[in-house]
Amino acid sequence: MLTGALGAAVLVSLCIWQIQRLEWKEGVITTLETRLSGAPTALPEAFDPATQEFTRVVIKGRFDGAPGAHGFDDAPLLTSLPPYGPGYRVIQPFVLDDGRRVLVDRGYLPVTEKNVAGAASRPTPAPDGVIEITGALRWPDEGREGPDFGAVDNVWVNRDLDEMAALFGTEPVLIVAETSTAVGDWPIPRPIEAINVPNNHLNYAITWGALALIWAGMTAWLVVRPQKSSS
């Protein structure tokens, strides 16, 4: 009886914990959605990913086309986009009017528009002169194992902003552009339209709650079941 009661109590506490986590995660998502839907502001002087990620900003300056220390003028991040298929998000340094250097995600272009002899080495033309770009602040995303990019083929698989910033001499921040910076057809802007934060806490809470009910039911049955008489 004691073991059954303790087991049920543990399962109920896990269910309650997941409900609390659900409330916390929903609060986080609401906060991020509020930032993403807000009016764009000036680029912050100092960065704090915890309070600024997904904040919309307006920047003014130019793409200078200078190559990074790896010998390429951009950091093509491997991706795909229906119906075009495999491609890259073109990330390039952007020089602000005040001299600050940041990274801008200009959007998607197909592999065929970028690759030459197996390397993502074909330059992606940028507008000449000073332009204004609206976009949202992002920071690193390192979801895949292995090196972040191939130094020979310039194909990036992780958005490691520290490494990108070191190569291009920029601040370690990325602005995902809403504004088109295409010269011709590419790249297509891929602005952040929704907050994609995993939130499975409701399912976990239901699972733990169901297990608690089953455990309690089995414990009750063991307590009240008729005892066989010994002959």
N, C-alpha and C positions, 0 to 999 in steps of 0.2 A: 504493500500500500504506500509506504513512504517513498520507495523508488519511483512508483508511478506518479505520485504527486510532484516530486522533484523534477521528473522528466517533463511533465506538462508545464510546470512553472518556467523551466528553461525555454521551452518552445514558445510559450506566450511572450516571454521577455524578448526573444528574437523577433517575433512578429511586431511587437511595439517598437523595437529599435528600427526596424525597416520602415515603419510608418513615419517615424521621426526623420529618418534619412530621406524619405519621399518628400516630406514638407521642406526640408533643407534644399534638396535638388531642384524642386519646383521654384523655390525662391531664387536660386542661382540662375536658372533659365530665364525667369522673368526679368532679372536684373540685366542679363546680357541682351535680351530682346529689346528692353527699353533703350539701351545704348545704341543698338543697331538701328532703331527707328527714330532716333533723335536727329535734330538738325546738325549739320556738320560745323565743326569749330576749328580754330587754328591748331596747328600741330603743337603738342605740349613741349615745353622746354626740357622737361625731364620725364622719363618714362616709368610707369608702374603697371606691368601687365595685369596684376590682380584687380586693379580698379579702372583700367583703360582699354582692355581688349574688347574689340568689336565697336569701339567708339568711332564715329564718322568724323573725318577731318577734311579740310581743304588745304592743298599745298600748291605753291606756285614756283616754277623754276623750269629746268630743262634737262633732257637726257644728253649727257655730254659724249656718250659713245666710247668712253675710255675703257680699254680692256682691264680686267682684273689681273691679279698676280698669277692666275692660272692660264692667262693668255687669251681668254674669251671675253666678249663684251656683255655677256649675260649669264644667267644660271637657269637653264631650261628644266623645270620640274616635271617629271614624267606624270602623265594623267591620261584621261580619255574623256570624250564628249560625244554622246549620240547626236546626230547620226554620222559624225565625222570620223569617229574611231580614235585610235591612239594618237597622242599628241603631247604637247608641253604647255605648262604655264610659264610664260616668259617673264622672268624676274630680272630687273635691271636697276642700276644705280641712278638716282635722280638728284640733281644739285638744286637746292633751294636758293631763292634770291639772296638769303643772308649767308650763303656759303655752306650751310649744313648739307650733309649727304645722307640720303635714306634709300631704302630699297622699295621698288614699286612692282607689284604683280600686274602686268599689263593685260593678262588674259590668255586665252587658248589659241594655239595654232597647230595644225596637223604635223605629224612627223615628216611628211613629204615636203613641207615648206621649210623645214629646219635642217634635216639631215643631209650631209654630204659625205659620201664614202664611209658611212656607218657612224659618223660623229655629228652631234648637234652643234654644228659649227657655222652654219649660214647665218649672217647677221639679219636681225629683224629690224627693218628701218623704223625710226622714230620720228615724230614731227620735229621740224626745225624750230629753233627759237624758243621763247618763253611760253609755257602753257600752264593752265590751271587744271588740277586733277582733284576730284572728290573720291574718297575711298574710306575703307575701314581698317583700323589698326589690327594687326595680327602679330603673333610671336611664334616661336619654334613649334614644329610638328615633326616628331621623330618616330614614326610608326614602324619602320622597317629595319631589319637587322642588316649589318654590314656597313660598308663605307657610304657616306652621304652622296658621293658623286664619283664619276670616273674622270680622273684628271686628264685622260687622253681623249675620251669621247664627249666630255662635258654633259653627261646625262645625270641629272640629280634625281634621287629617289626619296630624299628627306628634305624638309624645309628647315635646315639647320642655319638659323640666322646668324649665329656667332661665326660660323665658318664662312658664310657668304659675306658678312660684313668685313671680316678680316681680309678676304680676297679683294674686295672692292673699296676698302677704306671708308665704309659708311657706318652710321649708327645701326645697332642691331634691332631694327624694327622694320616691319613690312606694311605698306599700304596697299590693300587689295583694291584696285581701281574700279570705280563705277563708270568713269569717263572713258570714252574710246580714245585710244592713242594709236589707232591703226593708220598705216600709210598704205592705202589699198584695202584689201579684204581682211587682212590679219594684223594683229590678233583680235579675237572677239573678247570683250570684257567678260569676266566671270565674277561679278560682285557677289558678296555674301548675302543671300536672301533668307536664310533660315539658320537658327542655332541648332547644330547637330551635336547635342550632348546626351550620351547614353543615360537613360533613366528607367531602370528595371526594378526599382524598389517596390512598386505595387505588386508585381508578380512574386517577388521574394516574400513580401508580407503575407500574401494569400497562401503561398506554399507553407510557410512556418505556421500560420493560423490553422490550416487544414491538418497539418501534422499534429498540432496540439489537440485538436478535437478528436482525431483518431486515437492518439495516445490516451487521452482522458477516457474515451469510450472503452478502450480495451482494459484500462485499469478498473473502471467501474464494473465491467463484465466479470473480471477476475474476482472482484470482491463479492459480488452478489450471486455468482453462479452456484447452482446446487452442488453440494459436496457429495461425492459418492460414498456410500456407507461401506465400511469394510466388513466382510463376512467372517 
